[in-house]
Amino acid sequence: MYKVFNCIANEHDFAHILMAMFVLGFGTLCALIVFHRGQVAGSVRSRRIWVTASGFVMGLGIWATHFIALLGYRPGFAVVFDGWITLLTPIISVAGFVAVAHLLSADKSTNSRLASAVIATCAVTCMHFFGVSALQSSAVIEYDPATVAVAIVLGFASFCITYLLVSKTDRHARNMLAWAASMTAVISIHFVSASGTTMIPVNGLSQPVWALGTAGVSIVIAIGFGALLIVSALAAVLDTAVQDVRVSENRKLALLADSALEALFIVSPQGCIVDANKAAESILGTSREDLRGSDILKIMQLDDLGHISMRDNHDFGERPLYLPDGRKVIVEINSRAISDKASAFNVFAVRDLTQRLRNEARVRTLAYQDPLTGLANRVTFNLALASAIHKGPGGVHDLAVLIINMDEFKDVNDQFGHRAGDLLLKTVATRIKSSILPADLVARLSGDEYAVILMGRSSRADIKATAESILCAISAPLKIGQRTLAVGASIGVSVGVPANGGSTRILTSADRALYAAKESGRGQVRFYDTQLHRELEQKRGVEHELHQALLLGQFELHYQPKVCSDTRTVLGREALIRWNHPNRGLIYPDHFIPIAEQSLLINEIGSWTIRAACEEARNWDEAISVSVNLSARQFLDPDLVDHVRQALTGSGIAPSRLELEVTETALIQSQSVAVAILNELKAMGVQIALDDFGTGYSSMSYIQSFPFDRIKIDRSFVTSMNVNHKSRAIVEAIIHLAHALKIPVVAEGVETESQALALRVLGCEELQGYLIARPEPMGRQGGTAVNARFGNSLNAA
């Protein structure tokens, strides 16, 4: 050890020693970096290039270290270097370390590592002694075999540490240990061997072909070291570029993974989470930093499935996840094993199905449940009814269907708004449900119509009691804000299963019973029984006969005059339809118009009436108008205006001679549609009269909203006006109101002269009734004056 220290301290220039140490350390570090870069290269060719570069850098670094140390050697006499030996020396070290790098890259077994240590020791030793031989022209060189042997053994041991023992530590420690061990190996071989070397000057004994002084050697070393720097710089630049590309690609992959809606986990072969994306954080409510290192099977709660190999693909299907914050999430879990030559891992894809399942449940709810009341809807009701029929009721009364319709629900919507209407519908649903048994089913079919299936009742009386209980519950007062509503309903009941029909027949029977209940005065329970069936069959018969009456021309018009209250001059005639039945004789409209309205034949009958009245009016004096009544159903006919236009065109009468009489019932069904139709008729020049004024719900509002040309006082007020002071006051108020609005008034139902006189005194412009004339065909009526003698007495009065 003393000899080595003495060699370094007394026979070498300290600056050159430091320079040699720097070059050795720098070259070794660069070689390690380049070697490790080659290990992660993507292709075999790229790996070979990087590995070759690492051997080249290591060999040049050791060669430069050797000759820098030789330049610092002070033997006490002038020395000359053989130029060719100096240039050939790096080939030995470079070839040796290129071989070592390729051997380590191809095979990392223990034998391969030991072989690498042997090759490295040989390369450094051969390069050292061959390099020292460049001084043979200046001195005779003698070596101490024992010292040289020690130097070689120390170098081999250090290289063994470099290539064999360092793999037991992590990467950073491995690099530091490899770096230190490599430097120790080179230093040991060079300086220990130098301490056992003796040089005897023999100036002029021989002359090299190419002699280099210390300056020339310095130039060669500078060129070699420059090559080392260039290769290292190129490797560093290339590595930086590659790393930048890799970072960029990794960033893109990370962004791509984070943009995925599925939770993605990269899992090691041991089942530990390596990384996760943002969706995983969102689903689990845990940061990816906390997820790293966790057991994926525990996180995904797959422990119950037993051993799961991370080398296989798995489709775990839908699984519930119970999260620490109490949430339950339904997920679909799949895993795919991925491997290459560099690594193997598993990707878990977890899709959150919670929202999709909620949407599907919401769709199912909307498909089978009424969204407002929460009751079953029509689809569910039909399925339940079909199922009940299929099971087959044990007794006649085991199955009953109730159709419930609220009375005057439209008025609630119109007066209090749709919010109040919705509250009423929900309240009624709750009341119906509380009035039936758990085995029964209640559904909201549409609007204000409900249906109930009653199961297992013992008698008709039991069914009726349930229906009346429902009526009683519905009719209980309902407080909305500061107002209290009193509502009612009508119920139609169908009991049992018809012998020749299914659910449609049952619902039809209950619907017919409901309609009969409403006709009976509302707030009623009506069963579809034999009597009702007979009545409906009779109506169907009348409906069929009405079709025939239209085809065979069995309808005719009778006319009742409207006269001036002062002169009794005929101002117009009201056309009143009659059915001249071949077997039953003359039938008045009260007996067939309601049936015609139910079957929609009213549109055809109404069209015929308008056309026939206009044709007849063509034969009258042009000062006389004709009036025709419009039913409520006719306002639902989209062709009504066209029918009127065609009747006027066909008859040739002036539109102002046609007066159409409408009732408040016709207007109340669809006020917006009625306004549009009446405005179209007014634009044509047709006159509009409000019939039966005073008997509806909103007479004043209708006078304000619609363009009426005449108001007709209902006969119920006229008949009793001379015996009932309230009726007279109502008549007087109507006349004054009409005059204030500049609308003429017609009094219907005038039957006595005292009524005519009182109306004339009150200022009523026109009279109509049996006092003037009964409705008759035109062939039986006279001219333009009617009951003239009464007119004289009126004038006398």
C-alpha positions in Angstrom: 0.0 0.0 0.0 2.9 2.3 0.8 4.4 1.7 -2.6 1.1 2.6 -4.3 0.8 5.8 -2.2 4.4 6.7 -2.9 3.9 6.1 -6.6 0.8 8.4 -6.7 2.2 11.1 -4.4 5.9 11.3 -5.6 6.0 9.9 -9.2 2.7 11.5 -10.6 1.6 15.1 -11.1 -1.4 15.6 -8.8 -3.3 17.8 -11.3 -3.0 15.0 -13.9 -4.3 12.5 -11.3 -7.3 14.7 -10.6 -7.9 15.1 -14.3 -7.7 11.4 -14.8 -10.2 10.8 -11.9 -12.6 13.3 -13.4 -12.4 11.7 -16.9 -12.9 8.2 -15.4 -15.8 9.2 -13.3 -17.5 11.2 -16.1 -17.0 8.4 -18.7 -18.2 5.7 -16.3 -21.3 7.7 -15.4 -22.1 8.4 -19.0 -21.6 4.7 -19.9 -24.0 3.6 -17.1 -26.7 6.1 -18.3 -26.4 5.1 -21.9 -26.5 1.3 -20.9 -29.7 1.7 -18.9 -31.2 3.7 -21.7 -30.6 0.8 -24.0 -32.4 -1.6 -21.6 -35.7 0.3 -22.1 -35.4 0.7 -25.8 -38.5 -0.3 -27.8 -36.7 -2.3 -30.5 -33.8 -4.8 -30.6 -31.9 -2.6 -33.1 -32.3 0.4 -30.9 -31.2 -1.6 -27.9 -28.0 -2.8 -29.7 -27.1 0.7 -30.7 -27.4 2.0 -27.2 -25.5 -0.9 -25.7 -22.7 -0.5 -28.2 -22.5 3.2 -27.4 -22.2 2.5 -23.7 -19.3 0.1 -24.3 -17.6 2.7 -26.6 -18.0 5.5 -24.0 -16.7 3.2 -21.2 -13.7 2.1 -23.3 -12.7 5.6 -24.3 -13.1 6.9 -20.8 -10.7 4.2 -19.4 -8.2 4.8 -22.2 -8.2 8.6 -21.7 -7.8 8.0 -17.9 -4.8 5.7 -18.6 -2.9 8.1 -20.8 -3.8 11.2 -18.8 -2.2 9.3 -15.8 0.8 8.4 -17.9 1.2 12.1 -18.9 1.3 12.9 -15.2 4.0 10.2 -14.6 7.4 11.7 -13.6 10.2 9.0 -14.0 13.0 11.7 -13.9 13.9 11.5 -17.6 12.4 12.6 -20.9 10.0 10.1 -22.5 8.7 9.6 -26.0 5.4 7.8 -26.8 5.0 5.4 -29.8 2.2 7.0 -31.8 0.8 3.8 -33.3 0.6 2.0 -30.0 -1.1 5.1 -28.5 -3.8 5.0 -31.2 -4.3 1.2 -31.1 -4.6 1.2 -27.3 -8.3 2.4 -27.2 -9.3 -0.3 -29.6 -8.6 -2.9 -26.9 -10.6 -1.2 -24.2 -13.5 -0.2 -26.5 -13.7 -3.8 -27.9 -13.6 -5.3 -24.5 -16.3 -3.1 -22.9 -18.6 -3.3 -26.0 -18.4 -7.1 -25.6 -19.2 -6.7 -21.9 -22.2 -4.4 -22.6 -23.7 -6.8 -25.1 -23.1 -9.8 -22.9 -24.9 -8.1 -19.9 -27.7 -6.9 -22.1 -28.4 -10.4 -23.6 -28.0 -12.5 -20.5 -28.2 -11.4 -16.8 -27.4 -14.7 -15.3 -24.6 -15.1 -12.7 -22.2 -16.8 -15.1 -22.8 -14.1 -17.6 -22.0 -11.4 -15.0 -18.8 -13.3 -13.9 -17.7 -13.6 -17.5 -18.3 -9.9 -17.9 -16.0 -9.2 -15.0 -13.3 -11.4 -16.5 -13.6 -9.6 -19.9 -13.5 -6.2 -18.3 -10.5 -7.1 -16.2 -8.7 -8.4 -19.2 -9.6 -5.4 -21.4 -8.3 -2.9 -18.8 -5.2 -5.0 -18.0 -4.3 -5.5 -21.7 -5.0 -1.8 -22.5 -2.8 -0.7 -19.5 0.3 -2.8 -20.3 0.0 -2.3 -24.0 -0.3 1.4 -23.4 2.7 1.5 -21.1 4.7 -0.3 -23.9 4.4 3.0 -25.9 7.3 4.2 -23.7 9.7 1.3 -24.6 11.8 3.5 -26.9 12.6 5.7 -23.8 13.2 3.1 -21.2 13.5 -0.6 -20.4 10.3 -1.5 -18.4 10.3 -4.1 -15.7 7.3 -5.4 -13.7 7.0 -6.8 -10.2 4.9 -10.0 -10.8 3.4 -10.0 -7.3 2.3 -6.4 -7.5 0.8 -6.9 -11.0 -1.1 -10.0 -9.7 -2.5 -8.0 -6.8 -3.5 -5.2 -9.2 -5.3 -7.7 -11.5 -7.1 -9.5 -8.6 -8.2 -6.1 -7.1 -9.6 -5.1 -10.5 -11.4 -8.4 -11.0 -13.0 -8.2 -7.6 -14.2 -4.7 -8.2 -15.6 -5.6 -11.5 -17.4 -8.6 -9.9 -19.0 -6.1 -7.5 -19.9 -3.9 -10.5 -21.6 -6.7 -12.5 -22.7 -9.2 -9.9 -23.6 -7.7 -6.5 -25.2 -4.4 -7.5 -28.5 -6.0 -8.8 -29.6 -6.6 -5.3 -30.3 -2.9 -4.7 -32.7 -0.4 -6.2 -31.8 1.5 -9.4 -30.3 4.6 -7.9 -28.1 2.8 -5.4 -27.2 0.3 -8.1 -25.9 3.0 -10.4 -23.9 4.6 -7.6 -22.4 1.3 -6.5 -21.6 0.3 -10.1 -20.0 3.6 -10.7 -17.8 3.4 -7.6 -16.9 -0.2 -8.2 -15.9 0.4 -11.8 -13.7 3.3 -10.8 -12.0 1.2 -8.1 -11.3 -1.5 -10.6 -9.6 0.8 -13.1 -7.7 2.7 -10.4 -6.5 -0.6 -8.9 -5.2 -2.0 -12.1 -3.5 1.2 -13.2 -2.0 2.6 -10.0 -1.2 -0.7 -8.3 0.5 -1.9 -11.4 2.3 1.4 -11.8 3.7 1.0 -8.2 5.2 -2.3 -9.3 6.7 -0.9 -12.5 10.4 0.1 -12.9 11.6 2.1 -15.8 15.4 2.2 -16.7 16.2 5.1 -19.2 17.9 3.9 -22.4 17.9 7.0 -24.6 18.5 6.2 -28.2 18.3 2.5 -27.9 15.5 2.4 -30.5 13.4 4.9 -32.3 9.6 4.5 -32.9 8.3 4.9 -36.5 5.9 7.6 -35.2 7.2 9.3 -32.1 4.9 11.4 -30.0 6.0 13.8 -27.3 3.8 14.6 -24.3 2.2 17.4 -26.4 1.3 15.0 -29.2 -0.2 12.5 -26.7 -2.2 15.3 -25.1 -3.6 16.1 -28.6 -4.6 12.5 -29.1 -6.1 12.3 -25.7 -8.0 15.6 -26.3 -9.3 14.1 -29.5 -10.4 10.9 -27.8 -11.9 12.8 -24.9 -13.6 15.1 -27.4 -15.1 12.0 -29.1 -16.2 10.8 -25.6 -17.9 14.1 -24.9 -19.5 14.1 -28.4 -20.8 10.6 -28.1 -22.1 11.3 -24.5 -23.6 14.6 -25.6 -25.3 13.0 -28.6 -26.6 10.2 -26.3 -27.8 12.7 -23.8 -29.6 14.8 -26.5 -31.0 11.7 -28.1 -32.1 10.4 -24.7 -33.7 13.8 -23.8 -35.6 13.8 -27.1 -36.7 10.3 -26.6 -37.7 11.0 -23.0 -39.7 14.1 -24.2 -41.5 12.0 -26.8 -42.1 9.4 -24.1 -43.4 12.0 -21.7 -45.6 13.5 -24.4 -47.0 10.1 -25.3 -47.5 9.3 -21.7 -49.3 12.6 -21.1 -51.5 11.9 -24.1 -52.3 8.4 -22.8 -53.0 9.9 -19.4 -55.3 12.5 -20.8 -57.0 9.9 -22.9 -57.5 7.7 -19.9 -58.8 10.6 -17.8 -61.3 11.5 -20.5 -62.8 8.0 -20.4 -66.1 7.6 -18.7 -65.1 4.2 -17.4 -62.8 3.8 -14.4 -59.5 2.4 -15.5 -57.0 0.7 -13.2 -53.5 -0.5 -14.1 -52.8 -3.5 -11.9 -49.5 -5.3 -11.3 -49.3 -9.1 -11.6 -49.5 -9.2 -7.8 -52.9 -7.5 -7.9 -51.8 -4.1 -6.6 -53.0 -0.9 -8.2 -50.3 0.9 -10.1 -52.3 3.8 -11.4 -55.9 4.9 -12.0 -57.8 7.6 -14.0 -60.1 10.4 -12.9 -63.2 8.3 -13.4 -61.9 5.9 -10.8 -61.5 8.7 -8.3 -65.0 9.9 -9.1 -66.7 6.5 -8.7 -64.8 5.4 -5.6 -64.5 8.9 -4.0 -60.8 8.2 -3.4 -57.7 10.0 -4.8 -55.5 8.0 -7.1 -52.6 8.6 -4.7 -54.5 6.7 -2.1 -55.5 4.0 -4.6 -51.9 3.2 -5.6 -50.6 0.1 -3.9 -54.1 -1.1 -2.9 -55.4 -4.6 -3.6 -57.7 -4.4 -6.6 -59.7 -7.4 -5.5 -60.5 -5.7 -2.2 -61.3 -2.3 -3.8 -63.6 -4.0 -6.3 -65.0 -6.3 -3.5 -64.3 -9.4 -5.5 -63.0 -11.4 -2.5 -66.0 -13.7 -2.6 -64.9 -15.1 -6.0 -61.8 -16.9 -4.6 -58.5 -16.9 -6.4 -58.4 -14.7 -9.5 -55.4 -15.0 -11.8 -54.0 -11.7 -13.0 -52.7 -13.5 -16.1 -56.1 -14.1 -17.6 -59.0 -12.0 -18.9 -62.1 -11.8 -16.8 -65.7 -10.5 -17.2 -67.1 -10.2 -13.7 -70.5 -8.7 -14.9 -72.6 -6.4 -12.8 -71.5 -6.0 -9.2 -72.6 -3.8 -6.3 -69.9 -1.6 -4.6 -70.6 -0.5 -1.1 -68.5 2.6 -0.6 -67.2 4.0 2.8 -69.5 7.1 2.5 -72.6 4.8 2.5 -73.3 4.9 -1.2 -74.1 1.8 -3.2 -72.9 1.9 -6.8 -73.7 -0.7 -9.4 -70.8 -1.3 -11.7 -69.8 -3.6 -14.5 -66.2 -5.0 -14.1 -63.9 -6.4 -16.8 -60.2 -7.1 -16.8 -57.7 -7.7 -19.6 -54.2 -9.1 -19.2 -51.5 -7.3 -21.2 -47.9 -8.3 -21.5 -44.8 -7.6 -23.7 -41.1 -8.4 -23.4 -40.6 -5.6 -21.0 -43.5 -5.9 -18.6 -46.8 -7.6 -17.8 -49.8 -5.9 -16.2 -53.6 -6.1 -16.0 -56.1 -3.4 -16.9 -59.4 -3.3 -15.0 -62.3 -1.4 -16.6 -65.1 -0.4 -14.3 -68.3 1.1 -15.8 -70.7 2.9 -13.4 -74.2 1.6 -14.3 -76.0 3.4 -11.5 -77.3 6.3 -13.6 -78.3 3.9 -16.5 -80.2 1.6 -14.1 -81.9 4.7 -12.6 -82.9 5.8 -16.0 -84.2 2.4 -16.9 -86.2 2.3 -13.7 -87.5 5.8 -14.5 -88.6 4.6 -17.9 -90.2 1.6 -16.5 -92.0 3.8 -14.0 -93.2 6.1 -16.7 -94.3 3.2 -18.8 -96.4 1.6 -16.0 -97.1 4.4 -13.6 -98.9 7.7 -13.7 -96.3 10.4 -13.1 -98.7 12.9 -11.4 -100.5 10.7 -8.9 -98.1 7.7 -8.6 -101.0 5.4 -9.4 -100.9 2.6 -12.1 -101.5 3.9 -15.6 -103.7 2.5 -18.3 -101.1 0.0 -19.5 -100.7 -1.4 -16.0 -104.5 -1.4 -15.5 -105.1 -3.3 -18.7 -102.4 -5.9 -17.8 -103.9 -6.4 -14.3 -107.4 -6.7 -15.7 -106.3 -9.2 -18.3 -104.5 -11.2 -15.6 -107.5 -11.2 -13.3 -109.7 -12.4 -16.2 -107.2 -15.1 -17.1 -107.2 -16.4 -13.5 -110.9 -16.8 -13.7 -113.0 -15.3 -10.9 -114.5 -17.9 -8.6 -117.9 -16.2 -8.3 -120.0 -13.6 -10.2 -119.0 -10.8 -7.9 -115.3 -11.7 -7.5 -114.3 -9.2 -10.2 -115.7 -5.7 -10.7 -114.4 -2.8 -12.6 -115.3 0.8 -11.6 -114.7 3.8 -13.9 -114.7 7.0 -11.9 -115.0 10.4 -13.5 -114.9 13.7 -11.6 -117.8 16.1 -12.0 -117.1 19.6 -13.3 -113.3 19.1 -13.1 -112.8 21.6 -15.9 -114.4 24.3 -13.9 -111.7 23.8 -11.2 -108.9 24.1 -13.7 -110.5 27.2 -15.3 -111.3 29.0 -12.1 -108.3 28.0 -9.8 -105.6 27.1 -12.3 -103.8 23.9 -13.2 -101.9 23.7 -10.0 -105.1 23.4 -8.1 -106.3 20.9 -10.6 -103.2 18.8 -10.1 -103.5 18.9 -6.3 -107.2 17.8 -6.7 -106.2 14.9 -8.9 -103.6 13.7 -6.4 -105.9 14.1 -3.5 -108.7 12.1 -5.2 -106.1 9.4 -6.0 -105.2 9.2 -2.3 -108.8 9.1 -1.3 -109.8 6.3 -3.7 -106.8 4.3 -2.6 -107.8 4.6 1.0 -111.3 3.4 0.3 -110.3 0.0 -1.3 -108.6 -3.1 -0.1 -104.9 -3.8 -0.6 -105.8 -6.6 -3.1 -107.6 -4.1 -5.3 -106.0 -1.9 -7.9 -106.6 1.8 -8.7 -105.3 3.5 -11.8 -105.5 6.9 -13.4 -106.6 6.3 -17.0 -106.5 9.9 -18.3 -107.3 13.4 -17.2 -109.9 13.2 -14.4 -110.8 9.5 -15.1 -109.8 6.7 -12.7 -110.4 3.0 -12.8 -110.6 0.5 -10.0 -110.4 -3.3 -10.1 -112.3 -4.8 -7.1 -111.4 -8.4 -6.2 -113.2 -10.9 -4.0 -116.4 -9.1 -3.2 -119.2 -11.3 -2.1 -122.2 -9.5 -3.5 -123.5 -6.6 -5.6 -124.4 -4.8 -2.3 -120.7 -5.1 -1.2 -119.5 -3.6 -4.5 -122.0 -0.8 -4.3 -121.0 -0.1 -0.7 -117.3 0.3 -1.9 -118.3 2.5 -4.8 -120.4 4.7 -2.5 -117.5 4.9 0.0 -115.3 6.1 -2.8 -117.9 8.8 -3.8 -118.1 9.9 -0.2 -114.4 10.1 0.2 -114.0 12.1 -3.0 -116.8 14.6 -2.1 -115.2 15.5 1.2 -114.3 19.3 1.1 -110.7 20.0 -0.1 -109.0 23.2 1.1 -106.7 24.9 -1.4 -105.1 28.0 0.1 -107.9 30.1 1.5 -110.6 28.4 -0.5 -112.5 25.2 0.1 -113.6 23.1 -2.9 -116.5 20.7 -2.9 -116.1 18.2 -5.7 -118.0 15.2 -6.8 -117.8 12.2 -9.1 -119.8 9.7 -11.0 -119.1 6.0 -11.1 -119.9 3.3 -13.7 -119.6 -0.3 -12.6 -119.2 -3.5 -14.6 -119.5 -6.8 -12.6 -118.1 -10.2 -13.7 -116.6 -11.3 -16.9 -118.9 -11.3 -20.0 -119.4 -14.7 -21.5 -118.3 -13.5 -25.0 -115.9 -10.8 -24.2 -112.7 -9.9 -22.4 -111.2 -6.8 -20.8 -112.4 -4.5 -23.6 -116.0 -5.6 -23.1 -115.8 -5.0 -19.4 -114.3 -1.5 -19.8 -116.9 -0.7 -22.4 -119.7 -1.8 -20.1 -118.2 0.3 -17.2 -117.9 3.3 -19.5 -121.5 3.0 -20.6 -122.6 2.8 -17.0 -120.6 5.9 -16.2 -122.2 7.8 -19.0 -125.6 6.8 -17.7 -124.7 7.9 -14.2 -123.7 11.4 -15.5 -127.0 11.6 -17.4 -128.9 10.7 -14.2 -127.7 13.8 -12.5 -124.1 13.1 -11.6 -122.8 12.1 -8.2 -124.3 8.7 -8.9 -123.2 5.0 -9.0 -124.7 3.1 -11.9 -124.2 -0.6 -12.7 -124.2 -1.9 -16.2 -127.2 -4.2 -15.8 -130.0 -5.6 -17.9 -132.0 -2.4 -17.8 -129.1 -0.3 -18.9 -128.2 -2.8 -21.6 -131.7 -2.6 -23.0 -131.7 1.2 -23.0 -128.3 1.2 -24.8 -129.5 -1.3 -27.3 -132.5 0.9 -28.0 -130.2 3.9 -28.5 -128.1 1.8 -30.9 -131.2 1.0 -32.8 -132.1 4.7 -32.9 -128.6 5.5 -34.1 -128.9 3.0 -36.9 -132.3 4.4 -37.9 -130.8 7.9 -37.9 -128.3 6.7 -40.5 -131.2 5.5 -42.6 -133.1 8.8 -42.0 -130.2 10.7 -43.5 -130.0 8.4 -46.5 -133.8 8.3 -47.1 -134.5 12.0 -46.4 -136.8 11.5 -43.4 -135.8 14.8 -41.7 -137.9 18.0 -42.2 -137.8 21.5 -40.9 -140.5 23.3 -39.1 -140.3 27.1 -38.7 -141.3 29.3 -35.8 -141.5 33.0 -36.5 -139.8 35.8 -34.6 -141.8 39.1 -34.7 -141.3 42.7 -33.9 -142.8 43.3 -30.4 -144.4 46.6 -31.6 -145.8 45.7 -35.1 -145.9 41.8 -35.0 -144.1 41.9 -38.4 -142.2 38.8 -39.0 -138.5 39.5 -38.8 -137.2 36.0 -39.0 -138.0 32.3 -38.6 -136.2 29.7 -36.5 -135.7 26.4 -38.3 -136.5 23.4 -36.0 -135.8 19.9 -37.1 -138.3 17.0 -37.0 -137.9 13.4 -37.8 -140.7 12.0 -39.8 -140.3 8.4 -38.8 -142.2 5.9 -41.0 -143.5 3.9 -38.1 -143.5 6.3 -35.1 -144.6 9.4 -36.9 -143.1 12.9 -36.1 -140.3 12.7 -33.5 -139.1 15.9 -31.8 -135.4 16.6 -31.5 -135.3 16.0 -27.8 -135.6 12.3 -28.5 -132.9 11.9 -31.1 -130.5 14.8 -31.0 -128.6 13.6 -27.9 -128.2 10.2 -29.6 -127.0 11.9 -32.7 -124.5 13.9 -30.6 -123.1 10.8 -29.1 -122.6 9.1 -32.5 -121.3 12.2 -34.2 -124.1 12.0 -36.7 -125.0 15.5 -35.4 -122.4 16.9 -37.9 -124.1 15.5 -40.9 -127.6 16.3 -39.5 -126.5 19.9 -38.7 -125.0 20.4 -42.1 -128.2 19.2 -43.7 -130.2 21.5 -41.5 -128.2 24.6 -42.4 -128.3 23.8 -46.1 -132.1 23.1 -46.1 -132.9 26.2 -44.1 -130.9 28.4 -46.5 -132.6 26.8 -49.5 -136.0 27.5 -47.9 -135.1 31.1 -47.0 -134.3 31.8 -50.6 -138.1 31.9 -51.2 -138.8 34.4 -48.5 -138.8 38.2 -48.5 -135.2 39.4 -48.3 -135.9 41.2 -45.0 -136.7 38.0 -43.2 -133.8 36.0 -41.7 -133.6 32.3 -40.9 -132.1 31.0 -37.6 -130.5 27.5 -37.1 -129.4 26.0 -33.8 -125.8 24.7 -33.5 -125.2 21.9 -31.0 -122.1 21.6 -28.8 -120.8 18.8 -30.9 -120.9 20.8 -34.1 -118.2 23.2 -32.7 -115.9 20.2 -32.7 -116.5 19.7 -36.5 -113.5 21.2 -38.4 -115.7 21.5 -41.5 -118.4 23.6 -39.9 -117.4 26.9 -41.5 -117.0 25.3 -44.9 -120.5 23.8 -44.5 -122.0 27.2 -43.8 -120.1 28.8 -46.7 -121.3 26.1 -49.1 -124.9 26.5 -47.9 -124.8 30.2 -48.5 -123.2 29.8 -51.9 -125.6 27.1 -53.0 -128.8 29.0 -51.9 -127.6 32.5 -52.9 -129.0 34.2 -49.8 -127.1 37.0 -48.2 -124.9 35.9 -45.2 -126.6 38.5 -43.0 -129.9 36.6 -43.4 -128.5 33.5 -41.7 -128.4 33.5 -37.9 -126.7 30.8 -36.0 -127.9 30.2 -32.4 -125.4 28.8 -29.9 -125.8 27.9 -26.3 -123.4 28.4 -23.4 -123.0 24.6 -23.3 -121.5 24.7 -26.8 -119.1 27.5 -25.8 -117.9 26.1 -22.5 -116.4 22.9 -24.0 -113.7 24.7 -25.9 -113.7 28.5 -25.6 -110.6 29.1 -27.7 -111.9 27.0 -30.6 -115.4 28.5 -30.3 -114.0 32.1 -30.5 -112.0 31.2 -33.6 -115.0 29.6 -35.3 -117.4 32.4 -34.4 -114.9 35.0 -35.7 -114.7 33.2 -39.0 -118.5 33.1 -39.3 -118.7 36.8 -38.4 -116.1 37.6 -41.0 -118.4 36.0 -43.6 -121.3 38.2 -42.5 -123.3 35.5 -40.6 -125.3 36.7 -37.5 -124.6 35.0 -34.2 -127.2 34.7 -31.4 -126.7 33.5 -27.8 -129.5 31.1 -27.0 -131.0 30.3 -23.6 -129.3 33.3 -22.0 -129.2 33.2 -18.2 -129.2 29.4 -17.7 -125.4 28.9 -18.0 -122.5 29.5 -15.6 -120.7 32.4 -17.2 -123.2 34.3 -19.2 -121.6 37.7 -18.5 -118.1 36.6 -19.6 -119.5 35.1 -22.8 -121.2 38.4 -23.8 -117.9 40.1 -23.3 -115.8 37.5 -25.1 -117.9 36.6 -28.1 -119.3 38.8 -31.0 -123.0 38.3 -30.5 -125.6 40.0 -32.7 -128.6 39.0 -30.6 -129.5 37.6 -27.1 -132.4 35.2 -26.6 -133.9 35.2 -23.1 -134.6 31.6 -21.9 -138.2 30.6 -21.8 -138.0 29.6 -18.2 -137.7 33.2 -17.2 -140.4 34.5 -19.6 -143.0 31.9 -18.6 -142.9 32.9 -14.9 -142.1 36.6 -15.2 -145.7 37.7 -14.4 -146.1 35.5 -11.4 -142.5 35.5 -10.0 -140.9 38.9 -9.3 -137.4 37.4 -9.3 -137.9 36.1 -12.9 -139.3 39.5 -13.9 -136.2 41.2 -12.4 -133.9 38.8 -14.2 -135.7 39.5 -17.5 -135.5 43.2 -16.9 -131.8 43.0 -16.0 -131.0 41.0 -19.2 -132.8 43.6 -21.4 -131.1 46.5 -19.8 -127.7 44.8 -20.0 -128.2 44.0 -23.7 -129.3 47.5 -24.5 -126.3 48.9 -22.7 -124.2 46.7 -25.0 -126.3 47.7 -28.0 -127.4 44.0 -28.6 -131.1 43.3 -29.6 -133.1 40.9 -27.3 -135.5 38.1 -28.3 -137.8 36.6 -25.7 -138.5 32.9 -26.1 -141.5 31.0 -24.9 -144.0 33.9 -25.1 -147.4 32.2 -24.5 -149.7 34.9 -23.2 -150.6 38.4 -24.2 -149.7 39.7 -20.7 -146.2 38.4 -21.2 -145.9 40.0 -24.6 -147.2 43.3 -23.2 -144.8 43.2 -20.3 -141.8 42.5 -22.6 -142.8 45.3 -24.9 -143.0 47.7 -22.0 -139.5 46.6 -20.8 -138.1 47.3 -24.3 -137.7 43.7 -25.7 -137.4 44.1 -29.5 -138.5 40.6 -30.7 -140.9 37.9 -29.5 -141.1 34.2 -30.2 -143.4 31.6 -28.8 -146.8 29.8 -29.0 -148.6 33.1 -28.7 -147.1 34.2 -32.0 -147.1 30.8 -33.8 -146.3 27.2 -33.3 -143.5 25.6 -35.3 -144.9 24.4 -38.6 -143.7 23.5 -42.1 -143.5 26.5 -44.3 -146.5 25.5 -46.4 -148.8 26.0 -43.5 -147.6 29.5 -42.5 -149.0 32.9 -43.6 -147.2 36.1 -44.7 -145.1 38.7 -43.0 -147.6 39.5 -40.1 -148.8 37.1 -37.5 -151.7 37.5 -35.1 -152.4 41.0 -36.2 -155.3 41.4 -33.9 -153.0 41.1 -30.9 -150.7 43.6 -32.5 -153.6 46.1 -32.7 -154.4 45.6 -29.0 -150.7 46.1 -28.2 -150.6 49.3 -30.2 -153.8 50.5 -28.5 -152.2 49.9 -25.2 
